[in-house]
Amino acid sequence: MKAVVWHGIGDIRLDEVSDPTIIEPTDAVVRITRSAICGTDLHFVRGTMAPMNEGTILGHEAVGVVMEVGDDVRGFSAGDRVVINSTVSCGTCRYCREGKTAQCDVANPNGPDAGTCFFGGPASTGPVNGLQAEQVRVPFAQNTMHRLPDTVSDEQGILLSDIFPTGWFGAELAGVKRGDVVAVFGAGVVGQFAIASAFKQGAGRVIVVDHDETRLAMALAQNAEVVNFDTEDPVETIKHLTAGVGVDAVIDAVGVDAQHATQGPAAPDDATAAEFAAEVEQVAPDAAPQGDQWVPGNAPSQALRWAVEVVAKYGRIGVIGVYSPTMASFPFGEAMLKNLTIRMGNCDHHSVTPPLIDLVASGRFDPTAFITEREGITSAIEAYEAFDRREAGWTKVELIAG
């Protein structure tokens, strides 16, 4: 079968690999009908999340049809349409029973202290072969898949595998409540779902910071207030828009590949630019850009710095943008002096996703407007390259099987 395979930093290929099989009685094999490319996948190719194991199949978002289940998978059978959670969870440990499935004690073969196990990730996450393939093995399938109702299309379903739940989780981490003014850093697709989620959880206003005009236009279409950090200082602007108070809550949907302003009043001075350069060396020492391809973000802590500056005293920050374990920069002192609450982490997909499936199935929310590109799996590498270069309009890439 065909699959997108990681061979090294800056080196991914569409390979022919062996079909997956049932290994454990808790496994299922699923034929993929839709997968997708996520910004997190780019971290692995850019070298900002390492180390990776060569030969790992990439991807952590998929919808498909069950082909076979192991003897201990009692809730699914061949022929079921399913969405696969991005994170793997056993369903029996104490964290899973509390709904904190991102920190399952069992799923990660590196042990309970290794953290989240997810598809197509670094060695520290398993590794577990990912979902950008024609077929996949799903470990702990009973807790790692959800059946899709007929009223949810495959195209809607692919957005329920990771990014809609993650955006929703970000708003929960930030403690969004009725009437809040919320800032969202990053208007990529996770940021777009964070906007939608903040509004649905009661936010009165959402202010979005990015510099890509296409993405800011998508945010504006959701009635968010937009700030382009290449033309204005986001801290000064947000303080102005909130009468000097700042926002109640912030969602960081950017992560380690953040970029600083290249012009305008928010562009860093020489000292700050040097700090950012040192951070890039810290988080991506083996980066291997090829011209404008596979270039890490030039300011890993930029979104975090701005988040702490724009949030009000006693404010709340939810971080869903991915940061590597080697990331060591954070404005801790300023956050402490403002009595901030900061929560972060990977989405608890198994417990977050079911109500969102119901929301889409009922017709109350259609997430498909955020899909901007549709490519066949045979064009996956070219799609990765265009998405990595941040080409205009490339917000979410769906990969269609067959």
N, C-alpha and C positions, 0 to 999 in steps of 0.2 A: 504494500500500500504506500501511498505518498504521504510525506509528513515534513514539516518545517523543523530542521534540526540545527542545533547550536554546535558549531565546530571550534569556535574561538571568538575573542573580542573582534568585532567587525567582520565575522565570517559565519553567515548562516546560509543553509542550502535546502533546496527541496529534494529530499532523498527518497529512494525506495527502501522501506524498512519492513521487517517481519510484522505480520498481523498479530495483534495482542491476543492473549488467551487467559482463561481463568487460572489464577495461581493459588489464591486463597478462597476458602468457601464464602468469604464476605465480598468477593469481587463481582463485578458485572462487566460485560463487554457491550459497548454501545457503538452503533454506526452513526457517524456524525453527519448531520445535515447542514448545520451552520456552526461556524466558529468565528473568532474575531481577533483583531490585533489591538492590544492595549498599550498605553504608555509605559506600563510596568515592563512589558516585554522588551521595550527599547533600552531599559536600564541594563539588561543582561548583554545586549549587543554593544552598547556604548562603554561598558565596563564599570558602571557605577553601582552595580550589585554583583559581588563576586565572593568566592570562586564558584564557577559553574563546572559541571562535569561534561566533558566533550561527549557528544552523542545524545544529549538530552533533547527530547522533542519539546518544542516551545508551545506556549498557549495555555490559558486558564479560563477560557470562556467557550461554552459549547451547548448546543441543543442537538438531540439525536433520538434514535430509536433503539431500544434495548434488543440485543441479539441473543444474549445468554446471561444467566445469572448463576452464581454459586449456591450451594445448598443452604447457606445461612442467610441468604437474601430472601426474606419472606414477603416483602411488600411490593415487589415488582416482578414482572414476567416478560417474556419475549413479546415484542410488539408495542410495548408502552412507549409513548412519546415523553421524553424527560428533558429537563434542564439540569445541567451538572453544575454544582457549586464550585466556585474557584478554589475554595479551601476544603481540605479533606478532614473528616471528623468521625470518630468511632461510634458516638451515640450512647456510650455506656459509662465513661469516666465521669468524675464529679463535675468537671468543667462543662462537658457536653450536657449533663443533666440540668445545669444551671443556665443553659442557653449560650454559654461562652465558648462556642465551638471553635473559634480561631485559635484557642489555646488548649485544644484537646491534648490530653496526656499520652495518648496511645498512637495516634496516626503517624506522627513523625518518627521514622525509624532511628533517628539520631538520639531519641530519648525525650523524656517529658520536659526537660529544661531547654530543649532546642527551639521551642516556639512553633509558629504556624507551619503546618504542612500544606503546601499548595502545588497545583499542577504546573509543570514546566519551569520550575524555579531553580535557585542555586543549590549547591550541595547541602547547605544547612537546612533546607526545607524538605529534604528527603534523600535525594531528589526523586520526584515522581514524574514520569513522562507526561508531557502536556497534551493539549487537546486540538492543536492545529494539525490534524491528521484525519484520515478517512475512517479509522476506527480507533477506539481507545479502551484501555482497561481502567475501570473506576474502582479504586480500593474503598472498602467500607461503604459499599454502594447504597445500603439502606439509609445511611445518614448523609450521603454526599450527593444525592439526586432528589429531584422533586418531579412528580408527574405533572404534565401540562394539560390543562383542560382544552377542549376543542376550540374554545373561544379565544385562546391565546395562540397567535401564529408563531412559526419558527422565528420570524424576524423580530417580533416582540420578545420572544423567549430569550434570544441571545443577549438582550440587554438586562435580563433578570439573572443572568449567570454571575455577574460581578458588579457592573458599574452602577446600576440603579440601586441595588442593596448597599453598595459602598457609599454612594452619595447620601442615602437615607441614614446610614450609620454615622456619617460625618456630622449630620445635623443633630443626631442623638448625642454624640460625644460632646458637641458644643452646647448641649442643653437648651436648644432653641425652644422658646415658649411663646405664647400668644403676645403679640405686640412688639416683639424684639426687633431691633435693627441689627442685621447680620451682614458681615463682610465675607465674601468668598474670594479667596485668592486662587486664580487659575480658572479660565473659562473653557478648558478642554471638556471632553465629554463627562468626566467625573464631576467637574465643576458645574456643568449644566444640570446634572442630576442633583447636585447639592443645592443649587438654586431652587429647583422644583420641590425638593424635599423640605427645604427651609420654609418655603411658602405653605406647603401642605401641613407642616407641623406648627404653623401659626405665626410665622414672622410677619411683621407689618411692613418692613422694607428690607430689601436685599441689595447690597452694593457689591459690584463685581470688579475685580482688578485683573487686567491682562494687557497685552499689547497687540494681540492679533485682532485685526478689525473684523474679520469674518466671525470669529468666536464671540467677540463683543456684540456683534449684531444679533447672534443667536440668543445671548443673554438679554439683550434689550427686548427681543420678541417675547421673552417671559416676564416682561415688566420689571426687570432688574435695572438698577441705576449703574451705569458703566463708567469705569475710570481706565484710561489708557496710560500706563506708567511711562511710556516713551514721550508723552506730551505734557504730563502734569505729575506733580509729586503726589502719590496716593495717600501718604500720611496727612499732608496739609489739606488735600481735597476732602478726605473723609472727616477730618476734624471740622472743616468748614460746613460740610453737609449735616453734621450732627451737633451744631452749635457749640463746638469745642469739647463735647463730652466724650466722643468716641462711640464705637459700636458696642452692643451688649455681648455679641458673640462673633467668633471668627471660625471659618472652616478653611483649613489649608488643604487645597486639592492640587497642590503643585509637587512638593517633594524635592528630592535631591537634585533633580535636573532643572532647577529654577534658573531663570536668566535675569540679569540686572538690566536696567535701562541703558540703552545705547546713546541716548540723547536726552535733552530736556533737563528740567530741574532735579529729577530723581537719579540722574547718572551718578555713579559713585566717584568720589575723589580718589586720588592716587593711593592713599593709605587704605581705604576700604577696598579698592580694586585689588590691592596686594593681598588683603585678607581673604578675599574670594578666591584668588588664584591658589593660595595655600590650601584652602578647603577642597578645591578641585583635585589637587595633588593628593590630598588625604583620602578622598573617597574613590578616586579613579586613577590610581598610580599607573595602571597598565593600559589606559585608554589608547586606542590606535586609530584616530580619525583618518579618513581617506578624503581629503579635500573638505567639502561641506557635509560629508557623510559620517554618521556615527560620532558626532561631536557632543561630549557631555555638556550639560548646562554650565554656565560660567559663574554662577553665584549660588552654591548649594544652600546657604542659610538665608537667602534673601526673603523668601516668603515668611519664614519664621520671624525674622527681624521686624518686618512690616507688621505682622500679626500682633506682636507684643506692643508695638507703638500705637496701633490704631484702636485697640480694644480699651474700653473704659476700665476704671478701677473696679476690682471685684468681677471683672469680665471673665469670659470663658472661651477657651480655644480648643477646637477639635481638629486633630491632625489625621488625615487619611491619605495625604501624599506620602509616597514611599521614601523612607530614608534608610541608607545602608547601615550595618552595624558599626562601620568605621566613622560614621558622622559624629563629630564631637563638638560642634559649634552650636551654641544656643545662648541667647541673651538672658541668662538665668537670673542675674541680679536685678535687672529691670523688671522681669516678670514677678519676682518676689516682692519688690517694693510696691507693686500695684495689687498685690493680693489676688493674683490670677489663679484660675483653675484650668489646668491643661490636661486633656485626655487624648489618647492616641492609640493607633493600632490597626490591625487588619480586621476586616468585617467578619462578624459572626454570621456567616451566610445562612447556615441551616435554620437559625432562629429568626433572622431578619427577613428572609425572602418570602415565606408563605403569604403574609398579608399583602405583599406587593404583587404577587401572582394574582391574588383576588382583586386587587385594585385595577390591574390591567384587564383581567377576565370580565369584569363588570362593565368595562367601557368608560370608567371614570378617568383613565389616564392612558394615553397612547404614547409610548416612548420612542416610536420609530422615527420621529422627526430629527432625532440626533444622529441617525446613521447618514453619513455623507458620501461614503464610497462602498460599492459592492463589487467584489472581485472573486473570480474562481480561485480555488486553492492552487491551481497551476500558475497563477500570477502572484502568489503570496510574496515572493522575494522582492519583486518590483514594488508591490504595495508597501512592504516594510520600508523600502528606501524612500519612497515619496512621503510616507508618514513621518519618518525620522527627520527628513529635511524640513518638516513643518510647512509643507507646501500649502498655499492658500486653499481653504475649504476642506482640508483633510482633518476632520474632527474625530470621526469614528469609522473604522474600516471593518466591514463584514466580509467574511470568507465563506463562499457558497460551495458546498461539496458537489462533486460530479461535474 
